[in-house]
Amino acid sequence: MDRLIHKIRPQLLSWLHRSRSGAVSYFARRFSYKEVKRATDGFHRIIYSDSHGTAYKARFQDGEIALVKEVNDLDQGDDVFYREVQLLGRLHHRHLLALKGFSMGQKRLLVFDNIENGSLKEHLNDPLKTPLNWKTRLQIAIGVAAALEYLFLFSNLSMYHVSISSSNIMLDENFNAKLSNFGLLSPDGNYAAMPQPPSAEECMDGSGGNIIFQLGVVLLELITGQSSEKGSTDLIQWIQGSRFRSSMQMMIDPDLGNTYNSKQLKNLLAVARLCITSGDKPKFSIPQIFRYVQNSFH
């Protein structure tokens, strides 16, 4: 499969390059700054925020709910921002938030598609939310891995940043996982949106451990229902420890009850451990990890 990916990538990228003409408006609607500011309650409805940017929940007057991302680099020229809008508008995958539009004013903003059910973190940590069942959690894991495979397949685009956590994985009305934290490199090598991840080639040759580690953490959170954010290392230490199998039953999310498939859970836990313990130089690729996660379903 990896050989096939390497073989067809040039043709895919050539097709993509040929399709790079057209106005920004062809790919995305321009929202008025005032409209977006009102929809985000004056930029107070924060979904997640880190050193690289902030994402907001927006509810527009027609009732539609969307995610609005602030582009941090205000020093970049308008042409770089428009280029980002064009290229993000060409990314289409059922597990990526689709770009709907953009806005320019005091902030440069990207408007993404529906986030009806909020973030994965909300459903794992909020006691007022109905717990996710095992089948839904497994489908989320497969969806996240599928989106990563798609992004890295097109890695020769002038992207790349991608980052995943339970905070920035969104869930639509059918609880399909949607990655929301990805962006482009500007021509001078500075980030047009957020920080750079490993490229697909780096993942293939073993230096792309960061995104694989992040995926492992998300898988672990799906299994345990616990958060690894805010500096907590308990989950990571547990999965890396030599006695994790003997304590596995105590770590499974009690909200799952007895509804999960024990074999599937153990398989997914094995993938999570593989991702987390692989270090900075994993000996496997994103497509391989996707297949491992898919095989957990059987």
C-alpha positions in Angstrom: 0.0 0.0 0.0 2.8 2.4 0.9 4.5 1.7 -2.5 1.2 2.4 -4.2 0.8 5.7 -2.4 4.3 6.8 -3.5 3.5 5.7 -7.0 0.3 7.6 -7.4 1.2 10.7 -5.4 2.8 12.6 -8.3 -0.3 12.1 -10.5 -2.6 13.3 -7.7 -0.4 16.3 -7.0 -0.2 17.1 -10.7 -4.0 17.1 -11.0 -4.3 19.2 -7.9 -1.8 21.7 -9.3 -3.7 22.0 -12.5 -6.9 22.9 -10.5 -5.3 25.8 -8.7 -6.8 28.6 -10.7 -9.9 30.6 -9.9 -10.9 33.4 -7.6 -11.2 33.0 -3.8 -14.9 33.5 -4.0 -15.2 30.3 -6.0 -14.1 28.4 -3.0 -15.5 30.3 -0.1 -18.0 33.0 0.8 -16.8 36.2 2.2 -18.6 37.0 5.5 -18.8 40.5 6.9 -16.6 41.1 9.9 -19.6 42.4 11.8 -21.6 39.3 11.0 -18.9 37.0 12.3 -18.3 39.1 15.4 -22.0 39.0 16.3 -22.2 35.2 15.6 -19.3 34.6 18.1 -20.8 36.9 20.7 -17.9 39.4 20.3 -15.3 36.5 20.0 -16.2 35.3 23.5 -17.5 31.8 22.6 -14.1 30.1 22.7 -13.9 26.4 21.8 -10.1 26.0 22.2 -7.1 28.2 22.3 -3.4 27.7 22.2 -0.2 29.7 21.5 -1.0 29.5 17.8 -4.5 30.7 17.6 -8.1 30.6 18.9 -11.2 28.8 17.6 -14.7 30.2 18.3 -18.2 28.8 18.1 -20.4 30.8 15.9 -24.2 30.8 15.7 -25.4 32.8 12.6 -28.7 34.5 12.3 -30.1 31.6 10.2 -29.4 29.3 13.1 -26.4 27.5 11.5 -23.6 26.7 13.9 -20.0 26.9 12.6 -16.4 27.0 13.8 -14.5 30.3 13.3 -10.7 30.2 13.4 -8.5 33.3 13.9 -5.4 33.4 11.7 -2.6 34.5 14.1 -0.1 35.9 11.6 -1.4 39.5 11.0 2.0 40.4 9.3 1.3 38.2 6.3 0.1 39.9 3.2 -3.5 39.7 1.9 -2.3 37.5 -1.0 -1.0 34.9 1.5 -4.2 34.8 3.3 -6.2 34.5 0.1 -4.0 31.7 -1.0 -4.7 29.9 2.3 -8.4 30.3 1.7 -8.1 28.9 -1.8 -6.1 25.8 -0.8 -8.1 25.0 2.3 -11.2 25.3 0.1 -9.9 22.5 -2.1 -9.5 20.1 0.8 -12.5 17.7 0.8 -12.8 14.8 3.2 -15.7 13.6 5.3 -13.5 13.8 8.4 -12.1 17.3 7.9 -14.1 20.4 8.7 -15.0 22.0 5.3 -14.1 25.6 4.8 -17.2 27.7 4.2 -15.8 31.2 4.0 -13.5 33.9 5.5 -13.7 37.4 6.9 -11.2 40.2 7.2 -11.3 43.1 9.7 -9.4 43.6 12.9 -8.9 39.8 12.7 -8.4 37.5 9.8 -10.9 34.7 10.2 -11.6 31.3 8.6 -15.2 30.1 8.8 -15.6 26.3 8.8 -18.6 24.0 8.6 -21.1 22.6 11.1 -20.0 21.6 14.6 -23.4 20.7 15.9 -22.2 18.4 18.7 -19.1 20.4 19.8 -15.8 18.8 20.6 -14.8 15.3 21.5 -13.5 16.6 24.8 -16.9 17.9 25.8 -18.4 14.4 25.3 -15.7 12.6 27.2 -15.4 15.0 30.2 -18.8 16.8 30.6 -21.0 14.8 33.0 -24.1 16.5 31.5 -23.4 15.0 28.1 -24.8 11.6 27.1 -21.8 9.2 27.1 -20.5 8.1 23.8 -21.1 4.4 23.2 -18.3 2.0 22.1 -19.3 1.9 18.4 -19.3 5.7 18.2 -15.8 5.9 19.8 -14.4 3.4 17.4 -15.9 5.2 14.4 -14.3 8.5 15.7 -10.9 6.8 16.0 -11.2 5.5 12.4 -12.4 8.9 11.2 -9.4 10.7 12.7 -6.9 8.3 11.3 -8.6 8.5 7.8 -8.4 12.3 7.8 -4.7 12.1 8.7 -4.1 9.6 5.9 -5.8 12.0 3.4 -3.8 15.0 4.6 -0.5 13.3 4.4 -1.3 11.8 1.0 -1.4 15.5 -0.3 1.6 16.6 1.7 3.4 18.2 -1.2 0.8 21.0 -1.1 2.4 24.1 0.3 0.9 23.1 3.6 1.5 21.9 6.4 0.3 22.1 9.9 -2.0 19.6 11.5 -2.6 19.0 15.2 -5.1 16.7 16.9 -6.5 16.6 20.4 -9.8 15.9 22.0 -10.3 19.7 22.2 -10.0 20.3 18.4 -11.7 17.2 17.1 -15.2 18.3 16.3 -18.3 16.1 16.1 -21.1 16.8 13.6 -24.8 16.0 14.1 -24.1 12.3 13.4 -21.1 12.2 15.6 -18.7 11.9 12.7 -15.2 13.2 13.8 -14.0 16.3 12.0 -10.4 17.6 12.3 -10.3 21.4 12.7 -6.7 22.3 13.5 -4.8 22.4 10.2 -3.3 25.3 8.2 -0.8 26.4 5.6 2.7 27.6 5.3 3.3 31.0 3.8 5.7 31.3 0.9 8.6 32.6 3.1 8.3 29.5 5.3 6.4 31.2 8.1 3.1 29.7 9.2 0.0 31.2 7.6 -2.2 29.5 10.3 -0.6 27.4 13.0 2.6 25.4 13.7 4.1 22.8 11.3 3.8 19.1 11.7 5.9 16.4 10.1 5.5 15.9 6.4 4.4 12.6 4.9 7.9 11.8 3.8 9.1 12.5 7.4 6.5 10.1 8.6 7.6 7.5 6.1 11.3 7.8 7.0 10.6 7.8 10.8 11.0 11.4 12.0 7.3 12.3 12.2 6.6 11.0 15.6 4.6 14.0 16.9 1.4 13.6 15.1 1.5 9.8 15.6 2.0 10.4 19.4 -1.0 12.8 19.3 -3.2 10.2 17.7 -2.2 7.7 20.3 -3.2 10.1 23.1 -6.6 10.6 21.4 -7.1 6.8 21.2 -6.2 6.5 24.8 -8.8 9.1 25.8 -11.5 7.4 23.8 -10.8 4.2 25.8 -10.4 5.6 29.2 -12.6 8.7 29.1 -9.9 10.6 30.8 -8.1 13.8 29.7 -4.4 14.0 29.1 -4.4 17.7 28.6 -3.4 20.5 31.0 -0.1 18.9 31.7 -1.4 15.6 33.0 1.0 12.7 32.4 -0.9 10.0 34.3 -2.3 8.4 31.2 1.0 8.5 29.3 2.9 7.0 32.2 0.3 4.3 32.5 0.4 3.2 28.9 4.2 3.3 28.8 4.5 1.2 32.0 5.3 -2.5 32.1 2.2 -3.4 34.2 -0.4 -1.6 32.1 -2.1 -4.9 31.1 -2.7 -5.9 34.7 -4.5 -2.6 35.4 -6.2 -2.3 32.1 -9.7 -3.2 33.4 -9.5 -0.4 36.0 -8.7 2.2 33.3 -11.6 1.5 30.9 -14.1 4.3 31.0 -16.9 3.2 33.4 -19.4 5.0 31.2 -18.9 2.2 28.7 -20.4 -0.3 31.1 -20.3 -3.8 29.6 -21.3 -2.6 26.1 -17.9 -2.7 24.5 -16.3 -5.5 22.5 -13.3 -6.6 24.6 -11.2 -7.8 21.6 -11.8 -4.5 19.7 -10.9 -2.5 22.8 -7.7 -4.4 23.4 -6.7 -4.0 19.7 -7.3 -0.3 19.8 -5.4 0.0 23.1 -2.5 -1.8 21.4 -2.5 0.7 18.6 -2.5 3.6 21.2 0.4 2.1 23.0 2.3 1.6 19.7 1.8 5.3 18.8 2.7 6.6 22.2 5.8 4.5 22.8 7.2 4.9 19.3 9.2 8.0 20.2 10.3 10.6 17.7 11.2 8.1 15.0 8.3 5.6 14.5 9.0 2.8 12.1 5.6 3.0 10.5 3.6 5.5 8.4 0.3 7.3 8.8 -1.3 4.9 6.2 -0.1 1.9 8.2 -1.6 3.4 11.4 -4.9 4.0 9.6 -5.0 0.3 8.7 -4.1 -0.7 12.3 -7.0 1.3 13.6 -9.3 -0.1 10.9 -8.3 -3.6 11.9 -9.3 -2.9 15.5 -12.9 -3.0 14.3 -12.6 -6.7 13.5 
